[in-house]
Amino acid sequence: MFDIGFSELLVIAIVALIVIGPERLPTVARTLGHLFGRMQRYVNDVKADISREMELEELKKLQSSMEDAARSMQNSVNKEVAETESQLNKLAEAPEPASAPQPAPAEPAAKTASSQLELGLDTTPQAPAQKQA
């Protein structure tokens, strides 16, 4: 981090021993260690906050792009529905072509009977089977 070698640390320790003295050196070193730990935790917290903010921004961008895609899909579906509805309304309003003359009531029964005969269906009612004793 600070790019300090072993020889440089040794020189700093000797100067600290001479300036601070041997009695107070352990308490000063402990205090410096606590301050250094606090500084590292603070830097890590700031990095984590920045990372969370970046992720939040990415999620907001993703959300807005998904909302835009959903909106465009909804618009296209609404457009297709409106077009289909207008086509159906035009077909419903169009005059119906002249219809063929209506068949007499006897004709449908005859058609039904002939279709049943073609299929081999028996239209005569059958007597229920006798119960065996």
N, C-alpha and C positions, 0 to 999 in steps of 0.2 A: 504494500500500500504506500508506504513512504519511501521505499527503496533504500533502506538503511541496512548496512552490512553488520557483521558481528564485531568487527574492530571499531566501528563507529559507536555501537551500543556500549562497548567496553569503555570508550573514552567518556561518553555521557555519564555512565555509572560512576566513574572515578571522580569526575567534576562534581556530580551530585553528592557524593560521599564527602568531599572536601568542603563544599559550600553548605550543605544542610547539616552535616554531622552524623555520626553513627547512631545517636540516640533517637533522632527524629526521622531518619531515613525510612524505616519500615512503615510508619504512619503516613508519611508523604507518598510513598509508593502505593500503599493501599488506597489512599484518596485518589491518586492519579488513575489507578486501575478502575475504581468505581466511576469516575468521570468519563474514562474512555469507554466503559461498558454502556453508560447512559447515552453517550454520543453515538455509539453503534446502534443501539436500539432506536434512537430517534431517526437516524438515517434509514434504517430498515422500515420504520413506520412510514416515513415520507415516500420511500420507494413503493411500498404496498399501496398507499393512497393513490399515488400517481398511476400505478398499474390498474387499480380498481376503476379509476376515472376513465382510463383509456378503454377498458372493457365495457364500461357503461356506455361510452360514446359509440363503440362498435355495435352494441346491442340496440341502441337507439336508431342507428343507421339501418341495421338489419330490419328492425320493426317498421320503419318508415318505408323501406323498399317492399316489404311484404304487404303492407297496407296499400301501397300504390298498385302492386300486382293484383291484389284482391279487388280493388276498385275498378281496374281496367277489365278484369274478368267479369265482374258484375255488370259493367256497362255493355260489354259485348253480348252477354247473355240477355240483358234487357232489350238490346237492339234486335237481336234475333227473335225474341218473343214478340216484340212489337211488329216486326215484319210478318211473322207467321200469322199473328192475329189479324193484321190488315188483309192479308191474302184470304184468310178464312172468311172474314166479313165480306170481302168482294164476292167470294163464291156463294155465300149465303144470300146476298142481295141480287145476284144475277138471276134472270128469269130461267125457269126450268124448261128444258126442251119439251116439245109436244109429246105427250105420252101415248102409248099404244092403247087401243080400246080395252077397257076392263073386261076380263073374262067372266063368263056367266058363273054363278055359284056352283053349278054342277061340274064345271071343268076342274077346279082344284081337287075335288074328291076323286075324279077320274084319274088325274095325274098321280095322286097319292096311291091309288089302287094299282095303277100300272107300274109305278116305281117299286111297290111292294112285291108285285109279281116278278119283276125283273130280278129283284134281290132274292127271290125264293122264300119270301115270308108268307106264312100261313095266317090269314086274317080271320079264320073261323074260330069261334070260341070253343074251347075244349072242356069236356065234363071233368070235374075233379076226380082224382083216382079214388077207388073204393078202399076203405080201410080193411085190412086183413085182421081176422079174429084170432 
